[in-house]
């Protein structure tokens, strides 16, 4: 019994890191792959948790600005903002909020065809290119 318990404990310790394996990051050399208009259709706090449906648009410009348009699900209004971004060390470094010089890094973890998934500090964003 003790031997079995020790083996189970050891197996758990060896397998635990594979459950939390590092996600694959696509390293960006520049902004060419992300330029243009993207629709954010879902967001989630974790990659494999429930996704919340949203309808936001981000437009990555050549000039280092993201134009973000957010639509409220309950109303027919839209609100837009512009925030700075750049590619630093292969990730998107974007302004956290307009007018603040606080930035967050967003890693591209999927970029296939017209689909892109970003992992920012607090959220995952699931996007489709328009």
N, C-alpha and C positions, 0 to 999 in steps of 0.2 A: 504494500500500500504506500509506504513512504517513498519507495523507488518510483512508483507510478506518478505520485504527486510531484516529485522532483523533476521527472521527465516532462510532465505537463507544464510545469513552471518554466523550465528551460525552453520548451517548444514555444510557449507564449512570448518569451523574451526575444527569441530569434525571429518569430514571425511578425511581431508588433511593428518593427520598422517598415516592413513591406506594405502594411496597411496605410501608413502615413508617408509613403514614398514621395519624394519631391516631384511636383508636377513638371511636365515638359514645358520649357520656355522657348519661344521662338525669338531669337535675337534679331532685332531690327538694325540694319546698317544705316538707314535713313528713313524719311517719312514716305517714300514713294509707294510702298505697299498699302499704306493706310489712307492716303489722300482721297478725298471725296466725301460723299454723303453716306452715312450709316444710320440705320434704324435700330434702336435698342428695343427689342421686343420682350426680353425677360431680364430680371436681375435676381440674384440669390446671395445669401450670406456665405454659403459654402457650395462648392462645385456639385456635390451630390445631394444637396438638400432641395427642398421644394422651391421651385422658381415662381416668382411673382410676375405676372404679366404687366408690362408697361408699354407706353408708346412715346418714346423720345427719339429725337434725331440729333446726331452729332455730325458736324461737317468739319473735317480736318483740312485746313487750308495750307497752301505752300508757305504762307507768311508767318507760320508759327502760332496761329490762333485756331481754337475750336469754337465754332458757333453751335451752341446747344439750345435746342428747342424742346420744351417739356409741355406735354398736353395732359391736362387733368382728366381723369376718367369720368368724373361726375359732372364736369362742365364742358362746354365746347370752346373754352379759351386755351390759348397757348402763350407761353412766356419764354422769351429767348435771352440768352446771356452770351458773352464772349469771354473765353479764358485762354491764357497762354499755354502753349505746350512746346516740348522739344524732345528729341530722341537723345537720351543720355545712357551710356553703357548698355545699349541694346534694348532699353525699355522706354515707354512713353512717360515723360515727367510732365504732369499737367498741374496747373494752378488749382488749388483746393477750392477756392471761391474767388469770384471777381473782386479785384481791388486789394486782395491780400497776397503778400509775397510768401505764402505757405504752399508747398507743392507736395504732391503724392506721386509715387511711381505706380504705373499700371503695366503689368507684364502681359504680353500677348501669349496665350497658351494654346490658341487654335487660330489658324489662318488658312482656310481651305476654300478655294473658289470665292464665293460671295459671303462666306460665313467667317466671323471672327468672334473670339471669346477673350475678354480682358479680365485680368485679376488685379483689381485695385486694392487699396488698403483694407477696406471694409466690405467690398462687394465684388461679385462676378457680374460682368455685363455680357449678354448674349446678343450679338449684332448681325445684321444682314445688310450688305451693301445695296444701295438703291441704284 
